[in-house]
Amino acid sequence: MLAPAAVMVNILGSGSGDRLGGVTDLLRDPDLKLHIYGKRHAALRRKMGHCTILAPSVEAALEKADAATRILRWQSRVPEGAAV
């Protein structure tokens, strides 16, 4: 057994952007695996991916899942060549 507990969290589109921000920060946790499905448009409530979290207990896995949902944010794409 890899871990006594695992939690899966769906990543749903918000309808407010097609770029998922916070991925680099999220992937710093070696017990978290991110699965992005490669869909181009993150329409409201469209399933765009999921993350799986492994932990020593269900409580710890749920805490990590809650933290993950606070890190990821949908962002609007900035057109190429646009001043930021």
C-alpha positions in Angstrom: 0.0 0.0 0.0 1.4 3.4 -1.0 -0.6 5.4 1.5 -3.3 4.6 4.0 -5.5 7.4 2.6 -6.2 9.0 -0.8 -8.6 11.8 -1.8 -9.5 12.9 -5.3 -10.6 16.5 -6.1 -12.2 17.4 -9.4 -10.9 20.6 -11.1 -13.9 22.4 -12.6 -14.0 25.3 -15.0 -15.2 28.6 -13.6 -16.2 30.2 -16.9 -13.8 33.1 -16.2 -10.6 32.0 -17.9 -9.0 29.1 -19.7 -5.5 29.2 -18.0 -5.0 27.3 -14.8 -2.8 29.3 -12.4 -1.0 28.0 -9.3 0.1 24.7 -10.9 3.8 25.2 -10.1 3.0 25.8 -6.4 0.7 22.9 -6.3 3.2 20.4 -7.7 5.7 21.2 -4.9 3.9 18.5 -2.8 5.2 15.1 -3.8 2.1 13.4 -2.5 -0.2 15.2 -4.9 -0.7 14.1 -8.5 -2.3 16.5 -11.0 -4.2 15.2 -14.0 -5.2 17.9 -16.6 -7.4 16.6 -19.5 -6.2 19.0 -22.2 -9.5 20.6 -22.9 -9.2 24.1 -24.5 -12.1 25.9 -22.9 -12.9 25.9 -19.1 -16.6 26.5 -19.3 -18.5 26.9 -16.0 -18.5 23.6 -14.1 -16.8 21.6 -17.0 -14.5 18.9 -15.6 -11.0 20.0 -16.7 -9.0 17.6 -14.6 -8.5 16.2 -11.1 -5.8 15.9 -8.5 -5.2 12.9 -6.3 -3.7 13.4 -2.8 -2.0 10.6 -0.8 -1.6 11.0 3.0 -1.2 9.0 6.2 -4.8 9.7 7.2 -8.1 10.8 5.6 -8.0 14.0 7.7 -4.5 14.8 6.4 -5.5 14.1 2.8 -8.6 16.3 3.2 -6.5 19.1 4.6 -4.1 18.9 1.6 -7.1 18.8 -0.8 -8.5 21.9 0.8 -5.2 23.7 0.4 -4.9 22.6 -3.2 -8.3 24.1 -4.0 -7.1 27.4 -2.6 -4.0 27.4 -4.7 -5.5 26.7 -8.2 -7.2 29.6 -9.9 -8.6 30.0 -13.5 -7.1 33.0 -15.2 -7.8 34.8 -18.5 -5.2 34.3 -21.2 -3.1 37.4 -22.0 -2.8 37.8 -25.8 0.7 37.3 -27.2 2.6 40.5 -27.5 0.3 42.3 -25.1 1.8 44.6 -22.5 1.4 43.2 -19.0 
